[in-house]
Amino acid sequence: MSKFLYGASVQGIQQFIFQTNELKDIVGASELVENICTTLFKQVVGKAWKKENSVIAAAGNVKYIFDDNELCRQVVRLFPRTVMAAAPGITLSQAVVELEDDFMAAVDALEKQLRIQRNKPKMSLTLGRLGLWRSKHTGLPVIKVKDGECYDASTLAKKNYNKTIALCQKSFGEEVKLDVKKSVPFDVSTLTGKNDWIAVIHADGNGLGKVVQKVGRQMKTFKAFSQELDNITTAAANAAFQEVKPEGGWTGVIPIRPIVLGGDDMTVIIRGDLALRYVTAFMKQFEKYTSEGTMRSILEQTGLQRLTICAGVAFINSSYPFYYGYELAEQLCKEAKDNAKKQNETLPPSCLMFHKVQDSFVMKYAEIKKRELTTASGNSLCFGPYYLEKQQAPTGYFTIDELEQLSQTLNAENAEGIKTGIRQWLTLMHEDEAKAQQRLKRLKALNAGQHELIGKLTIGRSIGDNKTAYPAYDVLAFHTIMNQQTKEEKS
């Protein structure tokens, strides 16, 4: 009897999740997306669904083996309609290939067909005609008015899910007791602390495509790898949560909101001063768990002993659009990955890039580097990425721990004048580097006992073409996020 490998890929996830800046709608959207590949797919397959036939069901991707051609055809007909009805604004690409002896060949063929389907334009069910009453938040046609509030179909669907906490429970750990009214964040103001800085973190595994090509020849191994990877990513998120949890636990709203968690992907919105500690713990535990047990046995087939992961952290003001914060985090993650590959092509080391958004301009990170992080002489104030472990000399890169230690050094009472002097030096670096060097000499003369600290901030790393990258900008930006107080901190 023939078997069929079915694949589905959810499109427009980020746009759907971050369509508005209302956290409660983002919450509902993320829970709804989490539900698509699990509950909704099972419902469409019905009683015939078998756990052993499920290959992948996470992060917007489904791969399932059908023993029955007619059932497969039925799912192909019904699943997109079910998804678009439950989550208006989401579209679905589907493909089916016959499964023969070579499982990897079937997967490759399936992915090729999915890419073709993704490139075919899909008709939106939410745009509507001209002259319709539209939501002031999304611009989409209003379908319901409740308590004076106008809802489009997409927002209404998110509202129906915004009290669901399945993704929080998965991210924090099943043993963590959550009170929907008291501990789960539904308003952005509850994510902030002593200042208005929050962070969007996006993390993504390194070199997974190459690993899959080597381990995916056998369906059993491919399935075990996919499921174990999903379990490890969840376990790493649980460990990161425990790392930032205060002693005695959270007394109020937990200032962390998971957005995506599955496969090797993790996206979270978090209070700014917790971000680096959270993502560092996540990366450490991801490496640790992939070097143990079932995953280690699978990876031995590829010559690897563990997997690594990179992350981007966008520090934004709580009023800044979440969608652009996510886009920036994703670009920072890619920047970290590209640099890590230069360190080790076979196993890029885990690292992160971060940026603190200083103004209201919405730009690509490449434009931010050119506009904000390039000095008058073409030197750079972009010092990252920051690595989990020390890289071999003479790279000159900081570890995450070194960044945090240098920031903490600036908390000393006698460091206030140095912070002011370094800020003046940075300003002059954009205007006239000769004047900046004169200011630096003056700063050293006034702080004879602090030459080592000043040197760490202003002695850079060569980046080729006789240009240098300096760490001072990043250190001061991170120090501000960790220490600035603009309001009373919540208990």
N, C-alpha and C positions, 0 to 999 in steps of 0.2 A: 504493500500500500504506500502511495506517495505521501511525503510529508512536505509542509510548506513553511518557510521562514518568513514571518510577517514582521515588518518594521514600521514604526510611527515616530515622527519627530515633531515636537511642538515648536511652532515658530512665533516670533514676536513676544517671547516671555518677558524680557526686560521692559519693553514698551508697555506691555499690558500691566505689569506690576507697578511701574513708576509713572503711570499715566497722570496722576495727580500728586500733589505734595501732602495729601492727607494721610497720616500714618495709619489710621484705621482702615483706609481703603487699600493701602499697600499691604497691610496685614492680611486682609481678606483675599487679595489677589495672590499672595504667596501661598496661602493655605489652599486656595483653589487650584493653583498649578501643581502643588504637591499631590492633590487628590486625583488629577487627571490620569496619571500613569498607573495609579494603584486602584483605587475604588471604582472610578468610572470605567476603566478598561475591564475590570472584573465583571462589572454589572452588564456590560455589552456582551461579553463572552457568555455570561450566564452560568448555569450549573455545570457546563462542560469545562469550565476553567480548571486547569491542573497546575499546581505549584511547580511540578517537575518540568513543565513545558515553558515556564517563564524564564527567559534568559536575562533580560534587563527590564527593570521598571523603576526608573529614577531619573531625576533632573531633566524632565522633558523628553525622555527617550523610552520607547518600548520595543522589545524584541521578544517574540513569542512563536513557538512552534505549534502549528496546527496539524492534527492528524486527519482532519476532515475538510475537504476542499469546499464543501457547501457552507460550513460554519465560517471558514475563512472569508468567503465571499460576503457573507452576511455582516461580519465585523467590518470589512472594508466599506460596506454601504452605510452602516449605522454609526460607527465610532466618530467620524468627523462631525456629523450632525449633532451627536450627543455632546461632544466637546464644545462646539460653537454655541449650542443652546445654554450650556452650563457656564461658559466663559466667553461671552460675546467680545469680539476683538482678537481672540486667539484663532489661529489657523493651524491646520494639521497637514503634514505631508505623510503619505503612506506608500509602501511598496511591498511586493510579495515576490519571492523567488522559490523555485522548487529546491528542496533540500536533498542532496544526494550524499555521496560518501565524503567529499571534501567540504567540511564545515566552513573553513576559512574562506574558501572560494565563494561559498554562498553568502557569507557576511560581506565580502568585498563587492559582490554583485548587488547585494541589497543596498549598501551604502551608495553605490554609483546611481542606482535608481532613485534613492531618496534625494541625492543632490540634484538630479534632473527635476524631480517634483518640486523641490524647494525653489528652483529658479522659475517656475511657472507662476504667473501672477494669480492670486486668489481674490475673488470678489468679496469685499467687506460686507458684512451683514449689519453694520452699525452706522454707516455714513448717512443714510437717509437722503431725502430730496431737499431741494431748496425751499425756503419759506417755512420750515418746521421750527417749532420752539426748541431751543437747544440749551444744554446745560452750560452754565457760566464757568464751570470748572474744566470740562473736557471738550466742549464744542459739539458734542454728539446729541442726537435727537432725544428729547425728554419723553419717557414712556410712563412715568409715574410721579405724582406729587404727594408727598407725605409730610405733615407738620410744617408746611410752607417750604419744604426743600424739594428741589427738582432733581430727579434721577434719570440718567440714561441707562440703557440695558446693561452696559458693562459695569458701571458703578453699583447698580442695584444687585448684580450677581456678587460683587465683592462684599457688599453690606451683609448679604446672607451668610457669608463665611467669616466675617471679621471678629466673631466671638469664638471661632475655632482655634484651638491651641495645639493641634497635633504636631505642627512643625516646631513649636517651642519645646514641647515635651521631648521630641526626637533630639533636638539640639542640646537641651540642658541635661537630659538623662531621665529615663523613666522613673527613677526613684525620687526625683525632685518633685515635691508637692506644689502644684501651681493653683493659685486662686485667681480666676479670670478677672474679678473685680479689683483685686488688690495688688497682684504681683506681675501681671502681664501688661506691657506698654501698648496703649492704643492712641496716645497723643504724643507728639514730638517733644513737648515741653517736659514730659516725664523721663526723657532720655538724657537730659542735660544735668549738669552738676553745678559746680561753683562758677562755671562760665558757659557760654552758649556753643562750645565746640563739640561736635559729634563727628563720628567717622563712619565712612562706608568702606568695608573691607571686602575685597574679592580675592580668593585664592584658587589656584588651579595647579594640578599635578604636572610634573615634568616628564616628557618623553613617553607618555602613555601609548601613543600610536605605535611606536616601535615595539613596545612590550607586547601589545595585543597581537601584532603581526607574528611574534615568536611563540606566544602561548596559545593562540587561538585556533590552532589546527584541529584540535579536538573539542567538540562541543562541551564535554564535561569540564575540561580545564578552563575554557573560555567563560562558562557560566560560573564556575567557582571563583575565578579571578574577579569577575564583575561584581558578584555578590559580596566577596570579601573586601573589595575596595570600598564599596558602599558602607559596609559595617565599620571599616577602619576610619573613614572620613567622619562618620557619626561619633565613633568613640573618641576621636581627636577633638571634636567639638565639645563633647561632654567633659573631657579633661581640661580644655581651655576655660570652660565655664567654671569649673572647680578652682582653677588657678586665680581667677579674678573675684571669686565670691568672697565677701568679707567674713572675718571670723565671727561665727555665730549665725551666719546666713544673712540674706537680704531682709530688711524690716519693712520695706515698701516696694515700689515698682522696681522690677529688675531692668536696669538700663541697657538691655541687649534685645535686639529683635532679629532673629534669623529670617533670611529672605529666600535663600536657596541652600539646600544641603542634600547632596546626592552624587553618586559616582565619585569623581575627584574634585568636584566643585563645592565651594563654600562662599556664600555672600551673606554679610550681616551688617546691620546698622547698630552702632554701639556708642556709648558715652566716650568722648574724646580721650580722656586721661586713662581709660582702660584698654584702648585699642591695641597698642604695641604689645602690652603684656599678654593680651588675649591671643593675638595672631602668632606671637612667638611660641606660646605654649601649644597652639594648634599645630604649627609646623614641626616642633620637636616631637610631639606625640605621633603625628602622621609618620614621620621617619621611623620612630621606635616601633610602632605597631606593624609597619610594613616589613620590618626586619625580623619578625617573629612568626611562629606557628605556620598556618596554612599558606599565608602569603609568601613567606620566605621560601617554602618548598616550591611554590609556583615560580618565583623569581629566579631560583637556581637554574631553571631551564634557559634563562636568558643571560646568565653570567652576572646578574646583579644580586646584591645582598639586601637592598632596600630601595624604596622610591623616595623621591624628594618633591618639594612643592615650592612654588613662588607665590607672592602676594603683592597686591597693590592696596595702599591705604590712602584714601582721600579724606583729609580733614576739612570739614565744611561747617559753616555756621548753620544753626538749626533752621534758619529761614531760607537757606539756599536750596534750589530744586534738587530733590533726591536723584532724579534721572541723570542729571549732569554729574552729580557726585559719583553715581555708579559708573558712568562712562569713563570718568577720570580714573577711578579705581581699576577698571579693566585695562585701560591704557598703561597705567603704572605697572600692573602685573605683567603685561607683555614686555615692557621695558626691562623689568627684572629678569624675565626669562631669557631675553636676547643677550643680556650681559652674562647671565649664569652659563649659557652655552659656550661663551668664549673662555670661561674658566675650565669647563670640562664638557665636551660634546657628548660623551657617553652617559654620564650621570651629572647633569647640571646641579650645582649645590643650591640648597634652599636659601632664599634671600627675599627681601622685600624692598619696594620703593614706596616713598610717601611724599605727599605734597599738601601744604596748608594753603587753601584757597583764600587769597587776600582781598579780592575785589569781586565785583558783580559781573565781570566779563566772562562769557562762556566760550572757552577755547579748547582746542585739542592740546594734549600735553606738549607736543612738539612746538606749538605756538607759545605755550607758557614758558618753555625753556628759552626760546628766542627772545621773548618780550621781558620776562622777569628774572631769568636766571643766567643771563649772559652779560658780562661786564663790558665796559667801554672798549677794552682791548681784545675782546673775544674770549676771555677766560670764562670759566663756568662756576656757578654757585650750586649746581646740581651735583652732589657728592655721592649719591647712592649708586647702586643698591647697597643695602646693609645685610650682611650675611649672618646666617645662623652660627657658622663656625669660621674661625680665622682662615683666610686664604693664604696660600704660600706667597712669600715675598717674591718680587717687589710690587705686588699689586697695589698696596696702599689703601685698600678698602677697609672700612670699619666693620666690626661685627655689631649686631643689634645691642649687645651688652655694652660695648664701648660707647656707642651713641648715648645710651641711657646714663652711663657713669659720668660722661662729660657734661651732660645736662644737669645732673645732680650736683656736680662741682660748682655750677653757677648759683647754687642756693646759698653758698657761704656769704656771710655778711660783707666780707671784703671784696666780693665779686661784683657788686652793683655797678661800680665805676667801670669795670671791664665790660660788662654787658652794654653800657651806654657807649663806651668807646668803640666796641666792635660794631654796633649798629651804625655809628657815624662812619666807620671805615667801609661798611657795606654800601652805604649811600654814595660815598665818594667813588667806590669801585665802578658804579654805573656812570659816573660823570667824568672822572679824570683819575686814572690809576696812579699817576705820579703824586697827586695830592693825597691819595689814599695811603700810599706808602709813607709819606711824611706824617700823616695822622697816626699810622701804626707805630712809627718810631717814637712819637710823643707819648703814645699810650704805654709803650714799654718803659720809657723813662720815668713815667709817673707811677708805675707799678713794678718796681725792681724785683719784688719777691714773687711775681706772678708770670714770669717769662715762659714757664713750661705750659701753663694753661693758655696763654695768648698764642703760643706756638702751635698747640694742638688745634686751635680754632682757625689759624691763618696760614699754616704751612700745608699746602695742598698736595694733590696727587697729579702726576703728569698724565695728560690725556692725548698726547701726540701733537704734532705740528707746533711745538713749543708753547702749548697751552696747558693751563693748570685748572683743576677743579678744587674748590675750597669748601671745607665743611661748616664754616661759621653760620651760614644762612640756615641750613637744616637744623643745626643744634639749637639756635635761638628760636626757630619756629616750633620745634618740639618742646623746648623749655617753656614757651608761652602757653601751649596747650596744657601742659602738666601743672602749671603753677598760677596762671592768671586767674584772678578772682574778680568777677564783675557782678556777682549776686550771691545771695545767701544759699549755701548748699543744702539740698534736701536731706532729710534724715534717712 
